[in-house]
Amino acid sequence: MAGARTRRDFLAQGLWAGAALAVSPLVAAAAQAAPPGLGDLRRLYPDLERRPPLDLSTRYVPKLGALLPRNADGRFGPVFKSFRTVLPEISTDCLGEEHPVSDFTCDSSWRRQTDTLRDTLRADFDHVILLADSLEFARTPASGFDGIGIYDNFIPPEQYRGYAEGASRAGLLFSFNVNPGYDQIEPRETSDPCYAPRDFAPPTPSLDFGTAVGRERAALASAARIRASWEETLAVQLDPDLANARKGFLLVYVNSFNEWHEGHAFEPMKDWAELTPDERALGYRNPERGDYRLRTLAELQRSILEPALRKARISSAPRMERVASSWYPRPASSPTSSRRV
């Protein structure tokens, strides 16, 4: 548990842990004071390179991300966050027809996999945290998961608390993402009779992307979603009445850095003025400043990380200099022409 540690210390520690996962300019400063990085892990746990912890079949883990954070009690242990984890066996389409879910995996199969992962890592770590992309509060623990980590950007921040309370009642940890909403690139052709364009999120009535005003309205709505999701995921994770604060666990992650096709990438896009005529003809709706999402997130992080980094520099200056020179060096600025559309 957090014990006598201050709220800011605990919050900064959680953000440092997240920085170890995302290698990007945004977290370069945070990573300088992070828990052990890749080089440290190779030194501390050389067997992890020679013997991968577990070769989980893609049938069970379509997407898997992992990092090594420090809990409030000072212990290190890996966190694995999965994608499309605990799914229904059958789905019903818009025509009322039922179809099997192709990547469905029964709970007992998940349990065998999660137990095997823990057994494999037992010699290296005293605990492992597995997060499922699921709101099934009965099936998730039955499948061997410790908590939930939700991918869906259509779950608005105002619903985070209700799901956090539900997870806590089930004895589960939880992590809700910081996201800019959703703005999908629609397919030009589809044979699916049930296909319908996805809505822009957060809901913003009467958006006209053909005008500068419309594009800036969309950017403002997206920036507002980043702030709201940041504030709410921290609020529920630091609530002393809920599971995360009671167990000393904090995990804040962004969704996403480069999922361009779903329109929620934090990776900077081109400014509107930089788009070529061909790119504009394709319907790209970049705002005036293409880096607004990363700038918004950096502003939110700065209020927590800068005081903690100043404190760390004073107390461990030699360590900071060594880390700054050898681990996650700050990348050079990219030329404008290389930025993503």
C-alpha positions in Angstrom: 0.0 0.0 0.0 1.0 3.6 -0.4 1.5 4.1 3.4 3.1 7.4 4.2 4.0 8.2 0.6 2.4 11.3 -0.8 -0.3 11.3 -3.5 2.1 13.1 -5.9 4.9 10.6 -5.2 2.5 7.6 -5.9 1.1 9.3 -9.0 4.5 10.2 -10.4 5.7 6.6 -9.8 2.7 5.2 -11.8 3.4 7.5 -14.7 7.1 6.6 -14.7 6.1 3.0 -14.9 3.9 3.8 -17.9 6.9 5.6 -19.5 8.8 2.4 -19.5 6.3 0.9 -22.0 5.9 3.8 -24.5 9.1 4.8 -26.3 8.1 8.2 -27.6 9.3 11.8 -27.4 6.5 12.5 -25.0 7.8 10.2 -22.3 11.6 10.8 -22.8 11.8 13.1 -19.8 9.7 10.8 -17.6 11.8 7.8 -18.6 14.9 9.4 -17.2 13.6 8.7 -13.7 11.7 5.5 -14.5 12.1 2.0 -12.9 14.7 -0.3 -14.5 14.8 0.0 -18.2 15.6 -2.6 -20.9 19.4 -2.5 -20.1 18.8 -3.0 -16.4 16.4 -5.9 -17.1 19.0 -7.7 -19.2 21.4 -7.3 -16.4 19.0 -8.3 -13.6 17.2 -11.1 -15.5 19.5 -12.4 -18.2 17.4 -15.6 -18.6 14.5 -13.5 -19.9 16.5 -12.9 -23.1 17.7 -16.4 -23.6 14.4 -18.0 -22.6 11.3 -16.0 -23.4 8.8 -16.2 -20.5 6.0 -17.9 -22.4 5.1 -18.3 -26.1 1.4 -17.5 -25.8 -0.5 -18.6 -29.0 -2.1 -15.8 -30.9 -5.3 -17.7 -30.5 -5.3 -16.7 -26.9 -3.5 -13.3 -27.1 -4.3 -11.4 -30.3 -2.4 -8.4 -28.9 -0.2 -8.4 -25.8 1.8 -5.6 -24.2 3.9 -5.8 -21.1 5.9 -3.6 -18.8 7.6 -3.8 -15.4 6.3 -1.2 -12.9 7.0 -0.8 -9.2 4.0 -1.2 -6.9 3.5 1.2 -3.9 5.1 -1.3 -1.6 8.3 -1.2 -3.7 8.0 -4.6 -5.4 8.6 -5.0 -9.1 6.5 -7.4 -11.2 5.4 -7.5 -14.9 2.0 -6.3 -16.0 0.5 -7.9 -19.2 -2.3 -6.1 -20.9 -4.3 -8.0 -23.5 -6.7 -7.1 -26.2 -10.1 -8.8 -27.0 -9.6 -11.2 -24.2 -12.8 -12.5 -22.6 -15.3 -12.6 -25.5 -18.8 -14.0 -26.1 -19.0 -17.3 -28.1 -21.8 -16.1 -30.4 -22.7 -12.7 -31.9 -25.9 -11.5 -33.5 -25.7 -9.2 -36.6 -28.1 -6.5 -37.7 -30.2 -9.1 -39.6 -30.7 -11.1 -36.5 -28.4 -13.9 -37.7 -26.1 -15.6 -35.2 -22.4 -16.2 -36.0 -19.6 -17.8 -33.9 -17.0 -15.3 -32.7 -13.8 -16.3 -34.5 -11.4 -15.5 -31.6 -13.5 -16.8 -28.8 -11.6 -18.7 -26.2 -13.3 -20.5 -23.3 -12.5 -19.5 -19.7 -10.9 -22.8 -18.9 -8.4 -22.4 -21.7 -7.6 -18.9 -20.6 -7.1 -20.2 -17.1 -4.6 -22.8 -18.2 -2.7 -20.1 -20.1 -2.6 -17.6 -17.3 -1.6 -20.3 -14.7 1.2 -21.4 -17.0 2.5 -17.8 -17.4 2.6 -17.4 -13.6 4.3 -20.7 -13.1 6.9 -19.8 -15.7 7.7 -16.4 -14.2 7.5 -17.5 -10.6 11.3 -17.9 -10.3 11.9 -14.4 -11.6 9.1 -12.4 -10.0 7.1 -12.6 -6.8 4.0 -11.4 -8.6 2.5 -11.0 -12.1 -0.5 -8.8 -13.0 -2.7 -9.8 -16.0 -5.2 -7.4 -17.3 -8.1 -8.4 -19.6 -9.8 -6.2 -22.1 -13.1 -7.1 -20.7 -16.1 -5.8 -18.6 -17.1 -9.4 -17.7 -16.6 -9.2 -14.0 -17.5 -12.9 -13.4 -15.6 -14.5 -16.3 -12.5 -12.3 -16.0 -11.3 -13.7 -12.6 -12.5 -17.2 -13.6 -10.1 -16.9 -16.6 -7.2 -16.1 -14.3 -6.9 -12.4 -14.8 -6.2 -9.9 -12.0 -8.0 -7.0 -13.5 -9.3 -5.1 -16.5 -7.6 -2.8 -19.0 -10.1 -1.4 -21.5 -9.3 -0.5 -25.1 -12.6 0.9 -26.2 -12.5 4.7 -26.8 -16.3 4.7 -27.1 -16.5 4.2 -23.3 -16.7 7.8 -22.1 -14.8 9.0 -19.0 -18.0 9.6 -17.1 -18.5 5.8 -17.1 -15.1 5.0 -15.7 -16.3 5.2 -12.1 -19.2 2.8 -12.5 -16.9 0.2 -14.1 -14.2 0.8 -11.5 -16.7 0.2 -8.7 -17.9 -3.0 -10.5 -14.3 -4.3 -10.9 -13.5 -3.5 -7.2 -16.6 -5.4 -6.0 -15.3 -8.4 -8.1 -11.8 -8.0 -6.5 -10.3 -6.9 -9.8 -7.8 -4.1 -10.5 -8.6 -1.7 -13.3 -6.9 0.7 -15.8 -8.8 3.0 -18.1 -7.0 4.7 -20.9 -6.3 8.3 -21.7 -7.6 8.8 -25.2 -8.5 11.5 -27.8 -11.8 9.9 -28.9 -12.3 8.2 -32.2 -12.4 9.3 -35.9 -12.2 6.2 -38.1 -11.0 6.1 -41.7 -13.9 4.5 -43.5 -13.3 1.7 -46.0 -13.9 2.7 -49.6 -15.6 -0.6 -50.4 -17.3 -3.2 -48.2 -19.5 -6.2 -48.8 -20.8 -6.4 -45.2 -24.6 -5.6 -45.3 -24.4 -4.5 -41.7 -21.6 -2.1 -42.0 -22.2 1.4 -40.9 -19.8 4.3 -40.5 -18.5 4.8 -36.9 -19.5 8.0 -35.1 -17.0 10.6 -34.2 -16.1 10.5 -30.5 -16.6 12.4 -28.3 -20.1 13.3 -29.7 -19.8 16.7 -31.5 -23.0 17.7 -33.3 -23.0 19.2 -36.8 -19.3 18.8 -37.5 -18.3 20.0 -41.0 -14.7 18.8 -41.7 -14.8 20.6 -45.0 -14.2 23.9 -43.1 -11.4 25.1 -40.9 -13.9 25.9 -38.2 -15.2 22.3 -38.3 -11.7 20.8 -38.2 -10.7 23.0 -35.2 -14.0 22.1 -33.4 -13.0 18.4 -33.8 -9.5 19.1 -32.4 -10.9 21.0 -29.4 -13.3 18.1 -28.7 -10.5 15.6 -28.9 -8.3 17.6 -26.6 -11.2 17.9 -24.1 -11.5 14.1 -24.2 -7.8 13.7 -23.4 -8.2 15.9 -20.4 -11.4 14.3 -19.2 -10.1 10.7 -19.5 -6.8 11.7 -17.8 -8.6 13.3 -14.9 -11.1 10.5 -14.5 -8.7 7.5 -14.8 -6.5 9.1 -12.1 -9.5 10.0 -9.9 -10.8 6.4 -9.8 -7.4 4.8 -9.5 -6.5 7.0 -6.5 -9.9 6.6 -4.8 -9.1 5.0 -1.4 -12.4 3.1 -1.4 -11.6 1.3 -4.7 -9.3 -1.7 -5.4 -6.4 0.0 -7.0 -5.6 2.4 -4.1 -6.2 -0.4 -1.6 -3.7 -2.6 -3.4 -1.2 0.1 -4.3 -1.6 -0.3 -8.0 -1.6 2.6 -10.6 -1.4 2.2 -14.3 -2.1 5.0 -16.8 -1.7 4.3 -20.5 -2.7 6.1 -23.7 -4.8 4.7 -26.5 -3.1 5.0 -28.8 0.2 6.2 -30.1 -0.2 5.2 -33.7 -3.6 3.6 -34.5 -4.0 5.9 -37.5 -6.9 4.0 -39.1 -9.1 4.5 -36.0 -8.2 8.2 -35.7 -6.9 8.2 -32.2 -3.1 8.4 -32.7 -1.1 10.7 -30.4 1.8 10.5 -32.8 1.8 14.0 -34.5 0.1 14.4 -37.8 0.9 17.1 -40.4 -0.4 20.6 -39.8 -3.2 21.5 -42.2 -1.0 23.9 -44.1 1.5 21.0 -44.8 -1.0 18.7 -46.6 -0.4 18.4 -50.3 -3.3 18.9 -52.8 -3.5 15.1 -53.3 -3.7 14.5 -49.5 -6.5 17.1 -49.2 -8.3 15.5 -52.1 -8.4 12.2 -50.1 -10.3 13.9 -47.3 -7.7 14.3 -44.6 -9.0 16.6 -42.0 -5.9 17.6 -40.1 -6.3 20.6 -37.8 -4.1 23.7 -37.9 -1.7 22.2 -35.4 -1.0 18.5 -36.0 0.8 17.9 -32.7 -2.1 19.2 -30.5 -2.8 15.8 -28.9 0.8 15.2 -27.8 1.1 18.7 -26.5 -2.1 18.3 -24.5 -0.9 15.1 -22.9 2.5 16.6 -22.2 0.9 19.5 -20.4 -1.0 17.1 -18.2 2.1 15.0 -17.4 4.2 18.1 -16.7 2.2 19.1 -13.7 3.1 15.8 -12.0 6.4 14.8 -13.4 8.4 18.1 -13.3 8.2 18.5 -9.5 9.1 14.8 -9.1 12.0 15.0 -11.5 13.4 18.1 -9.8 13.3 16.2 -6.5 14.9 13.1 -8.1 17.7 15.3 -9.6 18.5 16.7 -6.2 18.6 13.4 -4.4 20.3 11.3 -7.1 22.1 13.5 -9.5 24.8 10.9 -10.5 22.1 8.3 -11.3 20.1 10.8 -13.3 23.2 11.8 -15.4 24.0 8.1 -16.1 20.4 7.3 -17.1 20.0 10.5 -19.2 23.1 9.6 -21.3 22.5 5.9 -21.8 18.7 5.2 -21.7 16.1 6.5 -24.0 18.1 9.5 -25.4 15.8 12.3 -26.5 15.3 11.9 -30.3 16.3 14.6 -32.6 13.5 16.7 -34.1 12.2 15.2 -37.3 12.0 17.3 -40.5 8.5 18.5 -41.2 8.3 16.4 -44.4 8.6 13.1 -42.5 5.6 13.7 -40.2 2.6 11.4 -40.6 -0.5 12.5 -42.4 
